[in-house]
Amino acid sequence: MSDTTPENMPGSHAKFPRETTPIPAPAPGGRQMPVLTIWQPWAVSIIHGPKTYENRGWPPPPNLVGQRLAIHASVRQPERQDWEDWELVAEQARRWGQDVPPFRQKSLEFGAIIGTVLVTGVLDVRRALTMPSPWVFGPFAWVLADARPCVPVRCKGAQKIWTFDEQTVREADRQWHRDNSPRVAAN
């Protein structure tokens, strides 16, 4: 689910669960990375844009803060209302001086892990006096930093936090950065 779901849109009065569950333990035989599935264009705005908050109805599990989280772009195609909601927030972000690249639906990835971020904290929007960013809707805004794109890793998403093979995600990250690093011309 994404922060564009009806229960997370500004002005919503939906009920949210207050409990959080810890990240599932790694499966035997390999380390697992926590993953969060997010609707497009919000997912790409985190990995390639200025969105440094992810809005959820629940805070991140305490053991997720300080860890890298893989961002999975949902297979769900954005509807017209999703683009209109995103453009309203993007326009406000531009007024705040943020560089918001234009995203086109045909250039977006769907059904794939597209990068990782560091979860650095959480803002309980219900108690905030001011919003630090136009990307914050709440009720809980996960604070994200150090977005790192990766080569898309095709996989099925899930709701809440789920896990995926960490080595696969790290190799996709290395490949993306290897393929997109500046080339030095030979003399």
C-alpha positions in Angstrom: 0.0 0.0 0.0 1.1 3.5 -0.6 0.6 6.8 1.1 -2.0 7.6 -1.5 -4.4 5.0 0.0 -7.7 6.7 1.1 -6.9 6.0 4.8 -3.6 8.0 4.5 -4.7 11.0 2.5 -5.0 14.3 4.2 -8.3 14.8 5.9 -8.9 11.1 6.4 -10.7 9.9 9.5 -9.9 6.2 9.1 -8.8 4.0 12.0 -5.3 2.7 12.2 -3.7 -0.1 14.1 -1.5 1.1 16.9 0.7 -1.9 17.3 3.7 -2.8 15.2 5.3 -6.1 14.7 9.1 -6.6 14.6 10.7 -7.3 11.3 10.5 -11.1 10.5 13.7 -12.9 11.4 15.9 -13.9 8.4 15.2 -17.3 6.9 17.7 -20.0 7.5 20.5 -20.1 4.9 20.7 -16.3 4.1 20.3 -12.8 5.4 17.0 -11.1 4.6 16.5 -7.4 4.0 13.2 -5.7 5.1 11.1 -4.5 2.2 8.1 -2.1 1.9 5.9 -2.1 -1.2 4.8 1.4 -2.2 2.5 2.5 -5.1 4.0 4.5 -8.0 4.8 7.3 -8.5 5.5 7.6 -4.7 8.1 4.8 -4.8 10.2 6.5 -7.5 9.8 9.8 -5.6 11.6 8.2 -2.7 14.4 6.6 -4.7 15.0 9.3 -7.4 13.3 12.3 -6.0 13.0 14.5 -3.0 10.5 12.4 -0.9 12.3 11.6 2.4 9.2 10.5 4.3 6.9 7.6 3.9 3.4 8.0 5.4 1.9 5.0 7.1 -0.9 4.3 9.6 1.6 2.6 11.9 5.1 3.5 13.1 8.1 1.5 11.9 9.1 -1.4 14.1 11.8 -0.1 16.5 14.3 -2.6 15.2 13.9 -1.1 11.7 15.2 2.4 12.7 18.8 2.6 11.7 18.5 -0.2 9.1 18.3 -0.1 5.3 14.9 -0.8 3.8 14.3 -2.0 0.3 11.6 -0.1 -1.6 9.4 -2.2 -3.8 7.3 -0.5 -6.5 3.9 -2.1 -6.5 2.6 -3.8 -9.6 -0.5 -1.6 -9.3 -0.7 0.9 -12.1 -1.5 4.5 -10.9 -4.9 5.8 -11.6 -5.7 9.3 -12.7 -6.5 10.4 -9.1 -3.1 9.0 -8.0 -1.3 11.3 -10.5 -3.4 14.3 -9.5 -2.7 13.7 -5.8 1.0 13.3 -6.5 1.2 16.4 -8.7 -0.5 18.5 -5.9 2.2 17.4 -3.4 5.0 17.8 -6.0 3.9 21.3 -6.8 3.9 22.2 -3.2 7.4 20.7 -2.8 8.6 22.8 -5.7 7.3 25.9 -3.9 9.3 24.8 -0.9 12.4 24.8 -3.2 12.7 21.1 -3.8 13.8 19.7 -7.1 11.0 17.3 -8.2 11.8 15.5 -11.4 8.9 14.9 -13.8 8.0 11.2 -13.8 6.0 9.6 -16.6 4.0 6.4 -16.1 5.6 4.6 -19.1 9.1 5.1 -17.6 8.3 3.7 -14.1 9.1 0.3 -12.9 6.3 -1.9 -11.5 6.5 -5.1 -9.5 10.2 -4.7 -8.6 12.6 -3.6 -5.8 13.9 -0.3 -7.2 16.3 0.8 -4.4 17.0 1.1 -0.7 16.8 3.8 1.9 18.0 4.2 5.5 15.1 4.5 8.0 16.3 7.1 10.5 13.3 7.8 12.6 9.5 8.4 12.7 7.4 11.5 13.1 4.1 11.1 14.9 2.2 13.7 12.8 -0.7 13.6 15.3 1.6 15.4 17.7 3.5 17.6 15.3 3.0 21.4 15.5 4.3 22.0 12.0 5.0 19.7 9.0 8.7 19.5 8.0 7.9 18.7 4.4 5.0 18.8 1.9 5.5 15.0 1.7 4.3 14.5 5.2 0.6 13.5 5.7 0.8 11.0 8.6 -0.4 9.7 10.8 3.2 8.4 11.0 5.9 9.7 8.7 8.8 7.4 8.5 12.0 9.5 8.1 14.1 8.2 5.2 17.7 9.1 4.1 20.5 8.0 1.8 18.3 6.7 -1.1 20.2 4.3 -3.3 18.7 3.1 -6.6 19.3 -0.4 -7.8 18.8 -2.4 -11.0 15.1 -3.5 -10.7 14.7 -6.8 -8.9 11.4 -8.4 -10.1 9.4 -9.9 -7.3 6.0 -10.1 -5.9 5.2 -7.5 -3.2 3.2 -7.8 0.0 1.5 -5.6 2.5 3.3 -4.4 5.7 7.0 -5.2 5.9 8.2 -8.3 4.2 11.7 -9.7 3.5 13.8 -10.5 0.5 17.3 -12.0 0.0 19.7 -9.3 1.0 22.5 -10.5 -1.2 20.3 -10.1 -4.3 19.4 -6.6 -3.4 23.0 -5.6 -2.7 24.2 -7.0 -6.0 21.5 -5.1 -7.8 22.7 -2.0 -6.0 26.3 -2.6 -7.0 25.3 -3.2 -10.7 23.2 0.0 -10.9 26.0 2.1 -9.5 28.6 0.3 -11.7 26.4 0.9 -14.8 25.6 4.6 -13.8 29.0 5.8 -12.6 30.8 8.5 -14.6 33.1 7.2 -17.2 36.7 8.5 -17.4 37.8 9.0 -21.0 41.1 7.3 -21.9 43.8 9.6 -23.2 
